[in-house]
Amino acid sequence: MLIQSVDSNEPLSSEITPRPIYSERRYFLKQLAQGVAGAGLAAWASRQAMAGVAAPGKLAPLPGATSLVAGAMVMEKITTYQDASTYNNYYEFGTDKADPARNAHTLKTKPWTIEVEGLIKKPGRWGVEDLIKWSAMEERIYRMRCVEGWSMVIPWVGYSLSELIKRIEPLGSAKYIEFITLADPKTMPFVGSSILDWPYREALRMDEAMHPLTLLTFGMYGEILPNQNGAPVRLVVPWKYGFKNAKSIAKIRFVEKEPVNSWGRAAPQEYGFYSNVNPNVDHPRWSQSTERRISEDGLLSKKRKTLMFNGYEKQVASLYAGMDLSKYF
């Protein structure tokens, strides 16, 4: 895992803890205090999980094709599979960046169904295997930017979410799409915590969801998604901060009014609905003007400037024409 340097006025991303987690230390200490036998089993499970994500080739292949979407490809150095699969946020499995890879082996992804409901003509419940067949897969190399100040370049495999939306035929009154993820305390050890109001919820405006860059994602690096990266199906919206990209989706709901997402509910003063990457709008506790590229920017490297809309301004800026992006952040 990359160790980041400390700026005089900016904390390490690994040291940044969202405010709702501050009061959660007792829960984590309790999880650690399970006795010697429990600690031994936890250590064994951690080694097994980390061994399975060291390099691609461990998981089943998922066919992909070069994307034909204009602006979707990023000609930059791809983040190593090791870093992309072991340095991430997935609070259902822990709050440290390495926790998801250590703990997500407990997630059961088969069988898996997604319920689609709300203001649509064709509601239903489909297995992930069925969804995979709904459209041709594409491999898209996207920049990904975390609100905490680190970024990656990842080759995702999936198809535009618009393909699913067109199949289920939304009503004219459907203005937003809400994504509800799995919250199973039996397989997700930190769902029992009070960090967030589980299950995790995210949402997009309809035109954002229909944009061709918005990807319904089933794989990465040519393989199925590792558990810790949101298996078996997740959302990837490359011009928004990472927490907008819902993992392990269990339900998709079409609604008329703007839903309250999980971080907006937990800390509305810090996390807005749109969550667009905007270097001109600082988080209340740190700057968003620069970032550190994981597995590329070394300890002594100067941080790079954050790009508006994460570098996808040409493709998506028209979605927000006339909006005050400092107000609708």
Sequence and secondary structure as in RCSB ss.txt:
>XXXX:A:sequence
MLIQSVDSNEPLSSEITPRPIYSERRYFLKQLAQGVAGAGLAAWASRQAMAGVAAPGKLAPLPGATSLVAGAMVM
EKITTYQDASTYNNYYEFGTDKADPARNAHTLKTKPWTIEVEGLIKKPGRWGVEDLIKWSAMEERIYRMRCVEGW
SMVIPWVGYSLSELIKRIEPLGSAKYIEFITLADPKTMPFVGSSILDWPYREALRMDEAMHPLTLLTFGMYGEIL
PNQNGAPVRLVVPWKYGFKNAKSIAKIRFVEKEPVNSWGRAAPQEYGFYSNVNPNVDHPRWSQSTERRISEDGLL
SKKRKTLMFNGYEKQVASLYAGMDLSKYF
>XXXX:A:secstr
      BTTB  GGG   GGGGGGHHHHHHHH SHHHHHHHHHHHHHHHHHTTSSTTSS B    B  STT    
S    HHHHHHS   GGG SSTTHHHHHGGG   SS EEEEEESBSS EEEEHHHHHTTS  EEEEEEEE TTSE
EEEEEEEEEEHHHHHHHH B TT  EEEEEE   TTT TTTTSSSS SS EEEEEHHHHHSTT EEEEEETTEE 
 GGGTTT EEE TTBBGGGS  SEEEEEEESS    HHHHH TTT  SS B  TTS BTTB  SEEEETTTS TT
S  EE  GGGGTHHHHGGGGTT  TTT  
